[in-house]
Amino acid sequence: MQLLAQAGQVLPDLGETGSAAWLQSVIDALCELSSRDPLTGLANRRHFELALAREIDRVARAGEPALVLMVDIDRFKLVNDTHGHSAGDLVIQAVAQSLMECVRPMDTVARFGGEEFAIILPNCPAAFGQQVAERIRRKVEQRVITIGIQEMLQVTISLGGAFAPQWVRSSATLWIERADQQLYRAKSEGRNRACLEMPPMSLVSAEEKDMLFSISQFQDLV
């Protein structure tokens, strides 16, 4: 019922309630709401997983480079403990906006969970990956967030990135795990930094070899 009410708020005036056009718009609005994170408006984790599966298919077929970035707000618990959860929500929204300002229309930015985000960057060569990640890091670092009448706050993020093995059907789990390993490295090296696999992964795991001629992973998620 809550989703239906939200859908009604974003529907255009299409005339008579219950008409075919009105029902189709309700369905479209519900689909859009179900793929979005309500706090930030970014893609939610489910939408991210679908987009990642499609990108895995594309990389396997076309061999184009692709980068996944996992992003985490540094010391976010301290923000909540010091300023309250409402301030924490404002910080998450501000970081989300900064991420969106740094990407292309073809990229997917998602709230992965809590204070963690994920970004899919199709057709992103390894030569540009670090530059892209650094641009995102600096954008967040420089943003001043207003959390009260006279209270300002600045936060930093750590990023970990992994490239998809080209011409190989990998899996979402393996790809995310490799990006998470780099995120952990960024955190352990002092936070507020971007760590990417360099050089990009060239070895193919046994699991990826098994999937080399498998059917589309996208079909498994529909």
Summary of the structure (lengths in Angstrom):
residues: 222
radius of gyration: 19.4
end to end distance: 23.6
largest distance: 59.9
contacts: 685
relative contact order: 0.15
helix: 50%
strand: 17%
